[in-house]
Amino acid sequence: MPPFRRIPVLFLRNLLLAAFVCSSTTMPGFACAAPTVEKGESESQLWVYIGTYTKTREAGINFCRLDLKSGELSKPEVFAKTANPSFLAIHPTRPLLYSIAEVWEFEGQKSGFANAYSVQPITGKLVLLNQQSTGGPGPCHVSVDHSGQTLLVANYGGGSVASLPIQSDGRLKPAATVDKHHGSSTNPARQTGPFAHCMNADLTNRFVFSADLGIDQVMIYRLNAAQGTLTANEPAFATLPPGSGPRHLAFHPSGRFVYVINELNSTVSVFRYDSLHGSLGAVQIISTLPGDFSGKSTAAEIQVHPSGRFLYGSNRGHDSIAIFAIDPKTGMLRCLGHQSARGKAPRHFALDPNGRYLLAANQDTGNVVVFRVDSESGMLQPTGNSVSISMPVCVVMMLPVQ
């Protein structure tokens, strides 16, 4: 693998967040660092990878360049032909990208699989390193822990989560842990059993959280990153109101608050976070929809602005991005308004690491739309820039690799 001279923007963001937290609280086992980045191309553009649902063998992971001055996206190119790469994750320190394949069978077993890719210098093209079973069917979310040693996967169809150790060359080992969730909840159409929907390590890298839509719980695990294993925490979960359908979650840069977006009742649940014990304390529940909206809508993605001042959540049906202000003392949210997603079913969106742009992936209309973020108000302004991609469902960004 060629030397890595550019640090992925997600890692820069994580380090900045970690430095902020380390300045205000003690986090055993987490080292703070101040990275340096070469000047040049990385200041003018970002590489954008877009996961999709695929109908043909020619589809897969798309690639664009985002011009940071104009907000323009280059014409998409397919850089990896693979089945349903519906969620992507970039390694925090190395030129590696991981995707899940949201399928129901792999090598004769009821399972999806994960792909490991090396990111090539100059071009950004992807070279497949290997594939591994995710330990359950229908994987829908993937992330890499902050140390870069463990891949974390949520199997929606299997109602389970998995952790896969990452080898020194970026390849994936077989799953070290597969944990099956149990239970159900009140929605007869969507909550007949567990449906794990995300896996995210906290900023200390000691705990991992999984929102499970089917059982109205956020499951909590202790992470051994060196071994790539998960064990149940105590407490082992946080419970949400029946019928919520927790989907994704986001951590505040201070490390003091966690935000969970609930798909089925279109709300955000706000929690105080105890990073010493990995426990969540409920603070607030707020709707992602306008008060006068009466149609059908489900919530999808949630992200906190790098400044920690704003939070964004997407609505499919209302087809908007909800914009909230965050109280820095309590973590509570105040709705500032809604911005049309300029397409149907904004399944996912991403903020660049400096919070200048938001890219929204509209699954049903097949377009990725670029919005400029007002740093003072948090509001979104359409740039007029977008690209057409069949069924885009995930967006990640990184600095160019030279």
C-alpha positions in Angstrom: 0.0 0.0 0.0 1.4 3.5 -0.9 2.4 5.9 1.9 -0.5 7.9 3.3 0.2 11.6 3.1 -3.3 12.9 3.7 -5.3 12.3 6.9 -9.0 11.5 6.3 -11.2 14.4 7.3 -13.3 12.2 9.6 -10.2 11.4 11.6 -9.3 15.1 11.8 -12.8 15.8 13.0 -12.6 13.0 15.6 -9.3 14.3 16.9 -10.6 17.8 17.2 -13.6 16.5 19.1 -11.4 14.3 21.3 -9.1 17.3 22.0 -12.1 19.3 23.1 -13.3 16.6 25.4 -9.9 15.9 26.8 -9.5 19.5 27.8 -12.7 19.3 29.9 -12.8 15.8 31.2 -10.5 12.8 31.9 -10.9 9.9 29.5 -8.7 6.9 30.4 -7.1 5.2 27.5 -7.8 7.9 25.0 -4.8 9.9 23.7 -5.2 13.4 22.3 -3.2 14.5 19.3 -2.8 17.5 17.0 -2.5 16.3 13.4 -0.9 18.2 10.6 -2.1 18.3 7.0 -0.2 19.3 3.9 -1.4 22.3 2.0 -2.5 22.1 -1.6 -5.2 20.1 -3.2 -6.7 19.1 0.1 -7.6 22.8 0.8 -9.7 23.1 -2.4 -11.6 19.8 -2.6 -12.8 16.7 -0.8 -13.3 13.2 -2.2 -16.9 12.0 -1.8 -17.9 8.4 -1.8 -21.6 7.6 -2.2 -23.2 4.3 -1.2 -26.2 3.1 -3.2 -28.8 0.4 -3.6 -28.0 -1.5 -6.8 -30.2 -2.9 -9.5 -27.5 -3.8 -12.0 -24.0 -5.2 -11.9 -22.6 -1.9 -13.2 -23.7 0.0 -10.0 -22.0 0.3 -6.7 -20.0 2.9 -4.8 -19.9 6.2 -6.6 -17.1 8.8 -6.5 -17.2 12.6 -6.9 -15.0 15.5 -6.1 -16.5 18.4 -4.0 -15.1 21.8 -4.8 -14.9 23.6 -1.5 -15.0 27.1 -3.0 -18.1 26.6 -5.3 -19.8 23.6 -3.6 -19.9 21.9 -7.0 -19.8 18.1 -7.3 -18.0 16.5 -10.2 -19.7 13.9 -12.5 -20.1 10.7 -10.5 -18.0 7.6 -11.4 -18.6 4.1 -10.2 -15.4 3.0 -8.3 -16.6 -0.3 -6.9 -19.1 -2.6 -8.4 -20.7 -4.4 -5.5 -24.2 -5.4 -4.3 -26.1 -2.8 -2.2 -23.3 -0.9 -0.6 -25.8 0.9 1.5 -23.4 2.3 4.1 -19.8 3.3 4.0 -17.1 4.1 6.6 -13.6 5.6 6.1 -10.7 4.4 8.3 -9.7 7.2 10.8 -5.9 7.2 10.0 -5.3 5.3 6.8 -6.4 5.3 3.1 -9.0 2.6 3.6 -12.8 2.4 3.0 -15.2 -0.2 4.2 -18.7 -0.9 3.0 -21.4 -3.4 3.9 -23.4 -5.3 1.3 -27.1 -5.2 2.4 -27.9 -8.7 1.2 -29.4 -11.8 2.8 -27.0 -14.6 1.7 -23.2 -14.8 1.6 -21.3 -18.0 0.8 -24.3 -20.2 1.4 -25.1 -18.6 4.8 -27.9 -16.3 5.9 -25.6 -13.3 6.2 -24.6 -10.1 4.5 -20.9 -9.2 4.1 -18.5 -6.3 4.5 -15.9 -5.2 1.9 -12.5 -3.7 2.7 -10.9 -1.4 0.1 -7.7 0.5 -0.2 -8.0 4.0 -1.5 -5.5 4.7 -4.3 -3.5 8.0 -4.4 -4.3 10.7 -6.9 -7.3 9.0 -8.4 -9.2 7.9 -5.3 -10.1 4.6 -6.9 -10.9 1.6 -4.7 -9.1 -1.7 -4.7 -10.9 -4.6 -3.0 -8.8 -6.2 -0.3 -11.2 -8.8 1.0 -14.7 -9.6 2.2 -16.0 -11.1 5.4 -19.4 -12.2 6.7 -21.2 -9.8 9.0 -22.7 -12.6 11.0 -26.3 -11.8 10.1 -28.5 -10.9 7.1 -29.3 -7.4 5.9 -26.5 -5.3 7.3 -27.4 -1.6 7.1 -24.8 0.3 9.0 -21.0 0.2 9.4 -18.4 2.3 11.3 -14.8 2.0 12.3 -13.8 2.6 16.0 -11.5 5.6 16.6 -8.4 3.5 17.0 -8.9 2.0 13.6 -8.7 -1.6 14.9 -12.3 -2.7 14.7 -15.1 -2.6 12.2 -18.6 -2.3 13.8 -21.7 -3.6 11.9 -25.4 -3.5 12.5 -27.4 -6.4 10.9 -30.9 -5.0 10.4 -32.4 -8.2 9.0 -30.7 -10.4 11.5 -31.4 -8.2 14.5 -27.7 -8.5 15.5 -24.5 -6.6 15.7 -20.9 -7.7 14.9 -17.3 -6.6 15.5 -14.6 -7.5 12.9 -10.9 -7.0 13.8 -9.0 -5.0 11.2 -5.6 -6.4 10.2 -2.5 -4.3 9.8 -2.9 -4.3 6.0 -6.5 -3.1 6.3 -8.1 -6.5 5.6 -10.9 -7.8 7.8 -10.7 -10.8 10.0 -13.8 -12.9 10.7 -16.2 -11.5 13.3 -14.8 -11.7 16.8 -18.2 -10.9 18.3 -21.8 -11.4 17.0 -24.5 -10.5 19.4 -28.2 -11.2 18.7 -30.7 -8.7 20.2 -34.0 -9.9 21.6 -37.5 -8.5 22.1 -40.2 -6.6 20.2 -42.3 -3.5 20.6 -45.7 -2.0 19.8 -45.7 -1.3 16.1 -47.2 -4.5 14.5 -45.7 -3.8 11.1 -42.2 -2.7 12.0 -41.4 -4.0 15.5 -42.1 -7.7 15.6 -38.5 -8.4 16.5 -35.1 -6.8 16.9 -33.8 -4.6 14.0 -30.3 -3.3 14.8 -29.9 -0.1 12.9 -26.5 1.4 13.8 -23.2 0.9 15.6 -21.1 3.8 16.9 -18.2 4.1 19.3 -18.3 7.0 21.7 -15.5 9.6 21.8 -13.6 7.7 24.5 -13.6 4.6 22.3 -14.5 2.5 25.4 -18.2 2.0 24.6 -20.2 1.2 21.5 -23.9 2.1 21.0 -26.5 0.3 18.8 -29.9 1.8 18.2 -32.4 -1.0 17.6 -35.6 0.0 15.8 -37.5 -3.1 16.6 -37.2 -3.2 20.4 -37.1 0.6 21.2 -33.7 0.3 22.9 -30.2 1.7 22.5 -27.9 -1.3 23.3 -24.6 -0.5 25.1 -21.4 -2.5 24.8 -17.9 -2.3 26.1 -15.3 -2.3 23.4 -11.9 -4.0 23.5 -10.4 -2.4 20.4 -7.2 -4.4 20.5 -9.1 -7.7 20.4 -11.9 -6.4 18.3 -14.5 -7.7 20.8 -17.7 -6.4 22.4 -19.2 -7.3 25.8 -22.4 -6.2 27.3 -22.1 -3.0 29.5 -23.8 -2.4 32.8 -26.2 -0.8 32.1 -26.7 -2.9 29.0 -29.3 -0.6 27.3 -31.4 2.6 27.4 -35.1 2.4 26.7 -37.1 4.7 24.5 -40.9 5.2 24.5 -42.8 2.4 22.8 -43.2 2.8 19.0 -40.2 5.3 18.7 -38.1 3.1 16.4 -34.6 4.4 17.2 -32.5 4.4 14.0 -29.2 6.4 14.2 -27.4 8.4 16.9 -24.8 11.2 17.2 -22.5 12.4 19.9 -22.0 16.0 20.9 -18.4 17.3 20.6 -18.3 17.9 24.3 -18.9 14.2 25.0 -21.7 15.2 27.4 -24.8 14.5 25.2 -26.1 11.8 22.8 -28.9 12.4 20.3 -31.0 9.5 18.9 -33.3 10.0 15.9 -36.4 7.8 16.0 -37.6 6.6 12.6 -41.2 5.6 13.4 -42.4 8.6 15.4 -40.1 11.2 13.8 -38.5 12.5 17.0 -35.1 13.1 18.4 -34.4 11.8 21.9 -31.8 13.8 23.9 -29.7 12.1 26.5 -27.1 13.2 29.1 -24.1 10.9 28.7 -21.9 9.5 31.5 -18.8 8.6 29.6 -17.3 6.9 32.7 -20.0 4.3 33.0 -21.4 4.4 29.4 -24.9 5.3 30.6 -27.6 7.5 29.1 -30.1 9.7 31.0 -33.2 11.0 29.2 -33.5 14.8 28.9 -35.9 15.7 26.1 -37.9 14.4 23.1 -38.6 16.8 20.2 -40.3 16.3 16.9 -38.4 16.5 13.6 -41.5 17.6 11.8 -43.4 21.0 11.6 -46.3 21.2 14.0 -48.8 21.6 11.1 -47.6 18.6 9.1 -50.2 15.8 8.8 -48.8 13.4 6.2 -46.8 10.3 6.5 -43.1 10.7 7.2 -40.2 8.7 8.8 -37.0 10.1 10.2 -33.6 8.9 9.0 -30.2 10.5 9.5 -28.9 12.7 12.4 -25.7 14.7 12.7 -24.2 17.3 15.0 -22.5 20.3 13.4 -18.7 20.3 14.2 -19.2 23.5 16.2 -21.5 21.7 18.6 -24.1 24.5 18.1 -26.5 22.9 15.7 -28.1 19.5 15.0 -29.7 18.2 11.8 -32.1 15.4 11.1 -33.7 14.2 7.9 -37.4 13.5 7.2 -38.6 11.1 4.5 -42.1 12.0 3.5 -41.9 15.7 4.5 -38.6 15.4 2.5 -36.7 17.9 4.6 -33.7 18.5 6.8 -34.8 19.6 10.3 -32.5 22.2 11.9 -32.0 22.6 15.6 -30.1 24.8 18.0 -28.3 23.1 20.8 -28.2 24.5 24.3 -24.5 24.2 25.3 -25.3 23.7 29.0 -28.2 21.2 28.9 -27.9 19.8 25.4 -31.6 20.4 24.8 -32.8 21.3 21.3 -34.8 24.2 19.9 -36.2 23.9 16.3 -34.9 26.6 14.0 -36.8 25.4 10.9 -36.8 23.0 8.0 -35.0 23.1 4.6 -36.4 21.2 1.7 -34.1 18.3 0.7 -34.7 19.2 -3.0 -35.6 15.6 -3.6 -37.6 12.7 -2.2 -36.6 10.5 0.8 -33.4 12.0 2.1 -32.1 8.8 3.6 -28.7 10.2 4.6 -26.7 13.3 4.6 -23.1 14.3 5.5 -21.5 17.5 6.8 -17.9 18.3 5.8 -15.5 18.4 8.7 -15.5 22.2 8.9 -19.3 22.4 8.7 -19.4 24.5 5.5 -21.5 22.1 3.4 -24.2 19.5 3.9 -24.7 16.9 1.2 -28.1 15.2 1.2 -28.7 11.9 -0.5 -32.3 11.6 -1.8 -32.9 7.9 -2.4 -36.2 8.1 -4.3 -35.3 10.9 -6.7 -31.8 9.7 -7.3 -29.9 13.0 -6.5 -27.3 14.2 -4.1 -27.8 17.9 -3.3 -25.3 20.4 -1.9 -26.3 22.9 0.7 -24.1 25.7 2.2 -24.3 25.9 6.0 -24.5 29.4 7.6 -22.0 29.2 10.4 -23.8 31.8 12.6 -27.4 30.7 12.2 -27.0 27.0 11.3 -29.5 27.4 8.4 -29.0 25.7 5.1 -28.9 27.5 1.7 -29.1 25.5 -1.6 -26.0 26.1 -3.7 -27.8 25.0 -6.9 -25.3 22.1 -7.2 -26.4 18.5 -7.4 -25.6 15.2 -9.2 -27.8 12.3 -10.3 -27.1 8.9 -8.9 -29.4 5.9 -8.8 -30.7 5.3 -5.3 -28.0 7.1 -3.2 -28.2 6.1 0.4 -25.0 7.1 2.1 -22.4 9.9 1.8 -18.8 10.0 3.3 -16.0 12.4 2.6 -12.2 12.4 2.9 -9.2 14.5 2.0 -7.5 13.6 -1.3 -4.7 11.0 -1.0 -1.4 12.1 -2.7 
